[in-house]
Amino acid sequence: MSVGVLTRRAVRGATALHGGRTWRPSPYQVFGFLFWLMMALAYWRVPPCCDAGQHAAVVERLKDRLLRPLHPMADLPGAGSPYYSPYAVTQGAFARLTGLSGWGVLRVAGPVNLVVLLTGVGRFVRVLTPRPWAPVLALAAMTLLWGTERAWWSGYLGLMSMTGNLAYPSTFAIGLTFWAWALTGARARDGRRVRFVGPSGLRGFTGYAGLGTLYGLILLVHPITAVAALTGGLALVAGWQRGRRGQRTAVLGRWATTGAVALLVAWSWPYFDVFALAGDGSVDAMHRRLYYSPAGHFWLALLGLPALWARARRSPRDPLVLMFALDCLVVGYGFVSGHYTYGRILGLTLVPAQFALAVELAAPRPWRTRRRVLGVLAAGGACLGLLTVQAGAVVPRALDPVGFDQPPRWPSYLWAARHIKPGEVVVTDGYYAVHAIAGYGPNLAVPAWPDAALDERERLRGRAEIRAYLSPGSTRAERTAIARRYRIRWLLLTRWHPVPEEAVVVAWSRRTGEVLARVG
């Protein structure tokens, strides 16, 4: 978070020996800490859901075999899986050290990622402006100015979606992205003479190499977030970098160092080849939903467009303006080309407008009429976003006098997992179970999500066979053949599905009515 304020006061006696300086926290330090506390409590009160089972499964596999993990969700080799990023490997090592389960590590990771995110936001906004209230307003805009329909996706930073995705790699990568933008912007605005030799020249190149390491880490942790990180970095350099006459070669050399180090860091990661993901379209189909109802999901962020327009009039090379334009081009390319995965940067596409609005409204008073009108509209938009979508994230049902929409509350499968040994194969027909059960240690017969480490055609063939196994018209002989092929040991079935005659019911859930049956 932003740096506290040092003030001088008249002092006497021993205190005068210290210069009369007292430390006073900045507004962002105060409100940032309160926000961290509020969101950490909100995150802990909501049961894990959605993609959390997959990320818990990744931790479980790394906890079991840190150097050569198996596939995160199935009894398959895991070499080349992009889920085994430096972030995940660190979590796996932490799980081995502490003995925590994959779910336990996710509970710890959420507040930690939030610290990275909040400090990154504070640092980046302070590069944009010295106005002390700008980071506070930027945080409010980033979490409230979305839309009036729920936008729940990894990498989205509304209050509601943050209750579910704080522990995800995307949140950590976005936090690092804000830090990378802050460091990039600070270097781009540095007008000091570039030196080729000497201690200052060495320190300069070392700093640019360190920045390249940060960008390379973002690429490995969450490749699609790295696309937005790159467009933002390019916008900051294009907008603010000014090379003196005769110094342009040195300036280009330093930024080339950043790019080369980033590529080297990404290339040297032993768990998977991140560059092979560029041509992989296995997850494009599942991301098409990102382009559904964009107005309902994002229209409140458009309140920042007047502030962006004002910045563009002052300078067409303003970094936030360039950043917004580049991100829109990337999102548009994803829609036109059918590579819908690029829509994952929609959350960060809103940031330039949200932060431009925050910087504009942090200006000292008196305000002109246009700024007052913009402030009223922004306050109204924030209240509308809070009351229609976001409030349920931080207001528990027991304290809710209105009936706000609450985050999803998925059931726990600990009741089933306690009967299943780690690595044993489970087949399930339940939507919640297929997304969650691997997070407890068991394997699915077929992964629930596409994975670049697994041929998508092979995964789809496996899903067809599992559907045939679960079909009411399947014979015992057909089921036995499929069970042997996939080494199926357990069935986790909803209350609507009959238990096959060869299976033995072991446990059932009072909440969902699902049953766990042993096969063979």
Disulfide bonds with the S-S distance in Angstrom:
none
